[in-house]
Amino acid sequence: MSSLLAMPLHQPVLISDLTRIDDRLRRRMIALGFYEGCSVRIKRRAIFSGPLTIEQIEHQQMIAIRRCDAEQIGVIVP
Amino acid sequence: MTQRIALIGNPNTGKTSLFNRLTGSFAHVGNWAGVTIEQKIGQLHGNIGQLIDLPGVYDLDPLSADEAIVSRFLLQEPFDGMFNIIDASQFERNLQLTLQLLEMGRPLQIGLNMVDVAEGRGIHINLERLKERLDVDVFPITARTGAGCEVLLSSLRTTPREPFVLDYGEETEQAIQQILEATGLGERDRWVAIQYLAGNRVISEQLESSTPTVNEIRKALEVKLGRFAHAHITERRRDWTKDVRHHVVDQQGAQQATVTDRIDAVVTHPIWGLPIFFTVLYALFHITFNWIGAPLSDLLDGFLSGPVTSGTSSLLQLLGTSSFIQALLIDGVIAGVGGVLVFVPQIFVLFFFISFLEDSGYMARVAIVMDRFMQLVGLNGKSFIPMIIGFGCNVPGIMAARTVEEERERLVTIFISPFMSCSARLPIYAVFAASFFASNQALVVLSLYMLGIVLALIAAKIFTSVLAAEDRNSLFIVEQPPYRVPQGLTLWRSTWQKAKGFVRKAGTFIFGGSVFIWLLAYSGPAGMDVPMNESFLAMVGGVVATLLVPLGFGTWQAGASLITGFLAKEVVVSTMAIIYAVSESDLSASLLPVFTPLSAYSFMAFVLLYVPCLATVAVIRREVGSAKLTWVASLYGLGVAYVVSLMIYQIGRLFGLS
């Protein structure tokens, strides 16, 4: 298992671990369709280590989260 | 009896557009999560009841002050029915909330919005099957154009229905029954028990204080499940929504690069994103002041100081009114109110562009672009949006801070909001910039806005280090909705909604203030109709002026107008117009001998920073809920203003400026 932050742009990956991020962030991500087992990819990285834009591929839902949080999200490459 | 219908849905689903369609009222519409900052109530067409527009939520469990409004409303306020609006292009996500509403068992109807967008993405929803699965009425609507909205309204139903029951599995169902027994709730309140187990904060607070045993029931369940109850419930709900989607949605076609992707590639570009954002801001000011606002204001001013003044003057002479009344109306009311009214065009244009940026979806991108910088001062990218709204008016800006989840960040955002240069300060800049910096107006005004932002960030850094007793992580997650072309009618309505407050102030605060100031200027210790510099106003202003000498504008006129500016910042201009007994266009001529470009800039900086206006202080009091914090938030600016203006004037002089 690796961290979402380490994934290259546009590489589809499955979220495998959301347990290490803040409880509120996890709930909001789940409410927006980013649950364990779903397929996501990084769409963009903002400059100066700014937030990542990630997409839930199936729902075409986009959100922005910080890199420090993305680092704590476990993913597997299918 | 009036029916009360609540309008509920996810953010960015067109809820407020639907509200506008159904009520014909002027509620503001936004396209970044959290623009509906207050409960808005409108009369439904045909006078069949009231519609309550609630803030958008993804879940009934609130993370921000904004979302808590919805949970509290559903628990505590009386209502007869609900409209749930669903974005068809984000069907599964929206259905999570719908399920929770169905479980409540209150009368409910669903408006399926953006069916056209969904079909464009190859998503087809079978309405008949959806109705069957959910056992409620579903109406396809297009809130932007109004298609289908009347049907939704005419089939409004408030007859009770049975709560929807989703089986959460044996252990959980037992726990639900135990909670209902322990709290004395009936089967109809099953949803309360489910919300409790799902971790809803508002409900946990209520249940655990009245019946502490519920906590043990939940813990026992978690032991049986071997995981958190909320994780289990969320998963069951997700399985259900997936199943529903599987049965009613027919999806075809592969994904392709959408317009949103192409725009995002430019405006959130790693390198160009920031310059583009500042270009957008600069263009906004340039168009507002140089291209559209200023010419329109000049036209209006010509009309007010020309035909209106001379017409009123000759009419009053014709009627044979006393010189007191003539002076009051011409020098007091027309000069004072007129001096502010001429800025209405500029303010409309500014609000128009702010509404445009909100409705298009660009604001959600601004949160990304700015997050890194805001983090440096202990805030997050979301705090920047209330700050931009504050450019229009600090009052809605401060209310928009409710969308910032972290309490510490919300308080700091409120504290620094008054440094955002609101549109009421514009008339002051406009007069001084036109008089002293005629060729660089947009640049000078932009520099003041920037000064406000920079000082706000410094203040944020200081407040954060004072308030952050325990260093908690901040929460940053922003939905990035697809871009949408703002709809003309909606744009006009939201512009008007924001700008009308300014026009109303001209008729109340500024009218009253003008008459009062004129009276102070007209009377003095020696009686009525005294020379201006022997008036009461000159005496009061003179005391303040001695303190202002080091800042470069130690005249009683400046002192007096700054005092009156607390009522509303734009009154500073009315006061000056009254003091110098001229109209706004001639005010320049009166100011030229008194100010230099340097002292004019120092004065503008002082006006930007010194105190929030009365209305802003009132809203700060309401939002922070503490008198002590309100005092701090209202008065620290005075010290900042003094220091900054002193530095501008004294350092400027050292460099030989005048």
Chai-1 contact restraints between the chains, C-beta under 6 A:
chainA,res_idxA,chainB,res_idxB,connection_type,confidence,min_distance_angstrom,max_distance_angstrom,comment,restraint_id
A,D22,B,N473,contact,1.0,0.0,6.0,A-B,restraint_1
A,R24,B,L63,contact,1.0,0.0,6.0,A-B,restraint_2
A,R24,B,L475,contact,1.0,0.0,6.0,A-B,restraint_3
A,L25,B,L475,contact,1.0,0.0,6.0,A-B,restraint_4
A,L25,B,I477,contact,1.0,0.0,6.0,A-B,restraint_5
A,R28,B,I477,contact,1.0,0.0,6.0,A-B,restraint_6
A,I30,B,T234,contact,1.0,0.0,6.0,A-B,restraint_7
A,A31,B,Y58,contact,1.0,0.0,6.0,A-B,restraint_8
A,A31,B,D59,contact,1.0,0.0,6.0,A-B,restraint_9
A,G33,B,R93,contact,1.0,0.0,6.0,A-B,restraint_10
A,R44,B,T268,contact,1.0,0.0,6.0,A-B,restraint_11
A,A46,B,I368,contact,1.0,0.0,6.0,A-B,restraint_12
A,I47,B,P270,contact,1.0,0.0,6.0,A-B,restraint_13
A,I47,B,I271,contact,1.0,0.0,6.0,A-B,restraint_14
A,F48,B,R372,contact,1.0,0.0,6.0,A-B,restraint_15
A,G50,B,D371,contact,1.0,0.0,6.0,A-B,restraint_16
A,G50,B,R372,contact,1.0,0.0,6.0,A-B,restraint_17
A,P51,B,I368,contact,1.0,0.0,6.0,A-B,restraint_18
A,P51,B,D371,contact,1.0,0.0,6.0,A-B,restraint_19
A,M62,B,Q480,contact,1.0,0.0,6.0,A-B,restraint_20
A,I63,B,I477,contact,1.0,0.0,6.0,A-B,restraint_21
A,I63,B,E479,contact,1.0,0.0,6.0,A-B,restraint_22
A,A64,B,I368,contact,1.0,0.0,6.0,A-B,restraint_23
A,A64,B,V478,contact,1.0,0.0,6.0,A-B,restraint_24
A,A64,B,Q480,contact,1.0,0.0,6.0,A-B,restraint_25
A,I65,B,I477,contact,1.0,0.0,6.0,A-B,restraint_26
A,R66,B,F476,contact,1.0,0.0,6.0,A-B,restraint_27
